[in-house]
């Protein structure tokens, strides 16, 4: 990672302006239509860049301002998927959702996010990151009436994601992140073919690649599930040894206010670590010293030049003022530790 020690970034979404979509709501319908919606999305993306700049975020993202949901918006642009005939499925064994159905061979007729990524690139001189859903998480957000095989559908999505990622790279994206919360649930699938499909998705990329694995947004279904996981959450121990041997450059994980033993980071020794130092399941604003403490504890297991400060997950469900204050706390906390480390080198 070029630039300053301990760069900051976000795991994913930021709250949308209230004139674009209903605040604090997942899958919120757009409040605009037609050309006004296109313009509104671009304006929201501009604002997200400005807000990240104001909060001193180093690796800037789109905040997912142009998409309703981190998975389904990508799927909407694929052929072979019927959004009219929806079915209710269990998402990551936690909550029910109405999802589209795969009814034919899935294909990407044209780029999905490339135009938006090029627009983001034009808004900032900072490094930029773009998130895509991972193959395993995509198949968990669909009903499949065509392939009738989770593995086969995941491989199809992996190839499509690789096409999109290569075009995002050509548009100037520096870090391409794949969101795989499903890696924390379907351990056998991860071992048998999930890791291999992720490798297919990143094949041939020159941009830095990241995978984000977390315990979900701060919504009730996720917090209820986490309450059942016991005093220590060790799900990362299933996937991290595989990721350590993979070609993925950056592993993004949850940490602050989570029951995850910090030593799990040892399992991805050698990788860059994007550590969640902001709790997205609470409206309480972290003190910069808290952020610095979370990051500092990780330094026993990752070199400082491989540590990136981030949030635990996306912040779309949070009030906008809370999310922005948390971003500022993230940067302030990283600055505290950065000053400690650079001072020690003098």
C-alpha positions in Angstrom: 0.0 0.0 0.0 1.5 3.3 -1.1 1.1 6.5 1.0 0.8 7.0 4.7 1.2 4.4 7.3 -2.1 3.0 8.6 -4.3 4.2 5.8 -8.1 4.4 6.5 -11.0 3.1 4.4 -14.5 1.9 4.8 -15.8 -1.7 4.6 -18.7 -0.8 2.3 -21.8 1.3 2.3 -22.5 4.7 3.6 -25.9 6.2 4.4 -27.6 7.7 1.3 -29.1 11.2 1.4 -32.8 11.2 2.5 -33.8 12.7 -0.9 -32.4 9.7 -2.7 -33.6 6.8 -0.6 -35.3 6.1 2.8 -32.7 6.5 5.5 -31.6 3.6 7.8 -33.3 1.0 5.6 -31.8 -1.9 3.6 -33.2 -2.4 0.1 -34.8 1.1 0.3 -36.6 2.0 -2.9 -35.4 5.0 -4.8 -37.3 8.3 -4.3 -36.4 9.5 -7.8 -37.0 8.1 -11.3 -35.6 8.3 -14.8 -33.0 11.0 -15.5 -33.6 12.5 -12.1 -32.5 9.2 -10.5 -29.3 9.1 -12.6 -28.5 12.6 -11.7 -29.4 12.0 -8.0 -27.1 9.0 -7.8 -24.2 10.9 -9.2 -24.8 13.8 -6.8 -24.9 11.3 -3.9 -21.6 9.8 -5.1 -20.0 13.3 -5.2 -21.2 14.0 -1.7 -19.9 10.6 -0.4 -16.5 11.5 -1.8 -16.5 14.9 -0.2 -17.6 13.4 3.1 -14.8 10.9 3.1 -12.3 13.6 2.1 -13.6 15.7 5.0 -13.2 12.8 7.4 -9.6 12.2 6.1 -10.3 8.7 4.6 -7.4 7.6 2.5 -8.8 4.9 0.3 -12.1 6.3 -1.0 -15.1 4.2 -2.0 -18.4 5.0 -3.7 -20.3 4.3 -0.4 -22.6 2.2 -2.6 -24.6 5.3 -3.3 -25.7 4.1 -6.8 -27.0 0.7 -5.6 -29.9 -0.4 -3.5 -28.1 -3.5 -2.1 -24.6 -4.8 -2.2 -25.6 -8.0 -3.9 -28.9 -7.7 -5.7 -28.0 -4.5 -7.6 -25.3 -6.4 -9.4 -27.6 -9.4 -10.1 -30.2 -7.0 -11.6 -27.9 -6.4 -14.5 -27.5 -10.1 -15.4 -29.6 -12.0 -17.9 -31.1 -15.4 -16.8 -32.4 -13.9 -13.6 -36.2 -13.2 -13.1 -37.0 -10.4 -10.7 -40.7 -10.6 -11.2 -41.0 -14.2 -10.0 -39.5 -13.8 -6.6 -39.1 -16.5 -3.9 -38.5 -16.2 -0.1 -35.2 -17.7 1.0 -33.2 -17.8 4.2 -30.2 -15.5 3.9 -27.1 -16.9 5.5 -29.4 -19.1 7.7 -30.4 -15.9 9.6 -33.4 -14.1 8.0 -35.9 -14.4 5.3 -35.9 -12.2 2.2 -37.7 -12.0 -1.1 -35.2 -12.7 -3.8 -35.1 -13.1 -7.6 -35.0 -16.5 -9.3 -32.4 -17.9 -11.7 -34.4 -19.2 -14.7 -31.7 -19.5 -17.4 -28.0 -19.2 -18.1 -26.6 -16.2 -16.3 -24.6 -13.7 -18.4 -23.5 -10.1 -18.1 -24.7 -8.4 -21.2 -22.8 -5.2 -20.4 -20.6 -3.7 -17.6 -22.6 -3.1 -14.4 -20.6 -0.6 -12.3 -17.8 0.5 -14.7 -19.4 3.8 -15.6 -20.0 4.7 -12.0 -16.4 3.7 -11.1 -15.0 5.9 -13.8 -17.1 8.8 -12.4 -15.7 8.0 -8.9 -12.2 8.0 -10.3 -12.8 11.5 -11.8 -13.9 12.9 -8.4 -10.7 12.3 -6.4 -6.9 11.9 -6.6 -7.0 9.4 -3.7 -6.8 5.7 -4.2 -10.2 4.3 -4.8 -11.9 1.0 -3.8 -14.9 -0.7 -5.4 -16.7 -3.6 -3.8 -18.4 -6.5 -5.6 -20.4 -9.3 -4.1 -18.4 -12.6 -3.9 -19.6 -15.7 -5.7 -20.7 -17.6 -2.6 -22.6 -14.6 -1.2 -24.3 -14.1 -4.6 -25.7 -17.6 -4.7 -27.0 -17.2 -1.1 -29.1 -14.2 -2.2 -31.0 -16.0 -5.0 -33.4 -18.8 -5.7 -32.0 -21.1 -8.4 -34.4 -23.0 -10.7 -31.9 -23.5 -13.5 -28.5 -24.8 -12.5 -29.8 -26.6 -9.4 -26.3 -26.7 -8.0 -24.9 -24.0 -5.7 -21.3 -24.9 -6.9 -22.1 -24.6 -10.6 -23.9 -21.3 -10.2 -21.0 -20.0 -8.1 -18.5 -20.8 -10.8 -20.7 -19.0 -13.4 -20.8 -15.9 -11.2 -17.0 -16.1 -10.6 -16.4 -15.8 -14.3 -18.8 -12.9 -14.6 -17.3 -11.1 -11.6 -13.8 -11.5 -13.2 -15.0 -9.8 -16.3 -16.4 -6.9 -14.3 -13.3 -6.6 -12.1 -11.0 -6.4 -15.1 -13.1 -3.5 -16.5 -13.2 -1.8 -13.1 -9.4 -2.1 -13.0 -9.2 -0.5 -16.5 -11.4 2.3 -15.2 -8.8 3.2 -12.6 -9.9 1.3 -9.5 -7.0 0.6 -7.2 -8.5 -1.9 -4.8 -11.3 -4.4 -5.9 -13.0 -5.9 -2.9 -15.2 -9.0 -2.9 -17.8 -9.2 -0.1 -18.1 -12.7 1.2 -20.1 -12.8 4.5 -21.2 -16.3 3.4 -17.6 -17.5 4.2 -18.6 -17.2 7.9 -21.5 -19.6 7.6 -21.0 -22.3 4.9 -17.6 -23.7 6.0 -17.8 -27.0 4.0 -18.6 -25.1 0.8 -15.8 -22.7 1.4 -13.3 -25.5 1.7 -14.8 -27.6 -1.2 -15.2 -24.9 -3.8 -15.9 -21.5 -2.3 -12.3 -20.4 -2.1 -11.6 -21.7 -5.6 -14.5 -19.6 -7.0 -13.1 -16.5 -5.3 -9.7 -17.2 -6.8 -11.4 -17.4 -10.2 -13.1 -14.0 -9.6 -9.7 -12.3 -9.0 -7.8 -14.2 -11.7 -5.4 -12.0 -13.8 -6.1 -8.8 -11.9 -3.2 -6.3 -11.4 -5.2 -4.1 -9.0 -5.0 -5.0 -5.3 -7.7 -7.5 -4.3 -9.5 -7.7 -1.0 -12.1 -10.0 0.5 -14.4 -8.7 3.2 -15.8 -11.3 5.6 -17.9 -10.1 8.5 -20.9 -10.8 10.8 -23.2 -8.5 8.9 -24.9 -5.2 9.1 -26.1 -3.9 12.4 -29.7 -5.2 11.9 -31.7 -7.2 14.4 -31.4 -10.5 12.5 -27.6 -10.3 12.6 -27.3 -9.1 16.2 -29.7 -11.9 17.3 -27.5 -14.4 15.5 -24.4 -13.1 17.1 -25.9 -13.5 20.5 -26.0 -17.2 19.9 -22.3 -17.6 19.0 -21.0 -17.8 22.5 -18.2 -15.9 24.3 -15.7 -16.2 21.5 -16.4 -16.0 17.7 -14.0 -18.2 15.9 -15.6 -18.5 12.5 -12.6 -16.9 10.9 -10.5 -19.9 11.8 -12.3 -21.8 9.1 -11.4 -19.6 6.1 -8.3 -17.7 7.2 -5.8 -20.6 6.6 -7.2 -20.9 3.1 -7.0 -17.1 2.5 -3.4 -17.1 3.8 -2.5 -19.5 0.9 -4.5 -17.6 -1.7 -3.6 -14.8 -4.1 -5.9 -12.3 -2.3 -3.9 -9.3 -1.2 -6.1 -7.8 1.6 -8.3 -9.5 4.2 -11.0 -7.3 5.7 -12.4 -8.4 9.0 -14.6 -7.3 11.9 -12.9 -6.5 15.3 -14.2 -3.6 17.4 -16.8 -4.6 20.0 -16.8 -8.1 18.5 -16.0 -11.3 20.4 -13.3 -12.3 17.9 -10.0 -13.2 19.4 -7.5 -10.8 17.9 -4.9 -13.6 17.5 -6.9 -15.0 14.5 -5.0 -12.4 12.5 -2.0 -14.6 12.9 -3.7 -17.1 10.5 -3.3 -14.6 7.6 0.2 -13.6 8.4 1.8 -12.0 5.3 -1.5 -10.5 4.1 -2.6 -6.9 4.4 -5.3 -6.7 7.1 -8.2 -4.2 6.8 -9.3 -4.2 10.5 -12.7 -3.1 11.6 -12.2 -0.5 14.3 -15.7 1.0 14.1 -18.8 -0.8 15.3 -21.6 -0.6 12.8 -24.2 -2.2 15.1 -24.1 0.7 17.6 -25.0 4.4 17.4 -22.4 5.3 20.0 -19.5 7.2 18.4 -16.1 5.6 19.2 -13.5 7.8 20.9 -10.3 8.1 18.8 -8.4 6.5 21.7 -10.7 3.4 21.4 -10.0 3.1 17.7 -6.3 3.4 18.3 -6.5 0.7 21.0 -8.3 -1.7 18.6 -5.7 -1.1 15.9 -2.8 -1.3 18.4 -3.8 -4.8 19.6 -3.5 -6.1 16.1 0.2 -5.1 15.8 1.2 -8.3 17.6 0.0 -10.2 14.6 0.4 -7.9 11.6 3.2 -5.5 10.6 2.2 -1.9 10.8 2.8 -1.4 7.1 0.2 -4.0 6.3 -2.5 -2.7 8.6 -5.5 -0.7 7.2 -8.1 0.9 9.5 -11.7 0.4 8.5 -15.2 -0.2 9.8 -16.6 -3.6 10.7 -19.1 -3.6 7.9 -21.2 -1.3 5.8 -23.0 1.7 7.5 -26.1 2.0 5.3 -28.5 1.3 8.2 -27.0 4.0 10.5 -28.2 7.6 10.8 -26.1 9.7 8.5 -24.7 12.0 11.2 -23.6 9.0 13.2 -21.9 7.3 10.3 -20.0 10.5 9.4 -18.9 11.0 13.1 -17.7 7.4 13.1 -15.6 8.0 10.0 -13.9 11.0 11.6 -13.3 8.9 14.8 -11.7 6.2 12.6 -9.3 8.7 11.0 -8.5 10.4 14.3 -7.8 7.0 16.0 -5.5 5.9 13.1 -3.7 9.2 13.4 -3.0 8.6 17.1 -1.4 5.3 16.4 0.4 6.5 13.3 2.0 9.3 15.3 3.1 6.8 18.0 4.7 4.5 15.4 6.4 7.2 13.4 7.7 8.8 16.6 9.2 5.5 17.7 11.1 5.3 14.4 12.7 8.7 14.8 
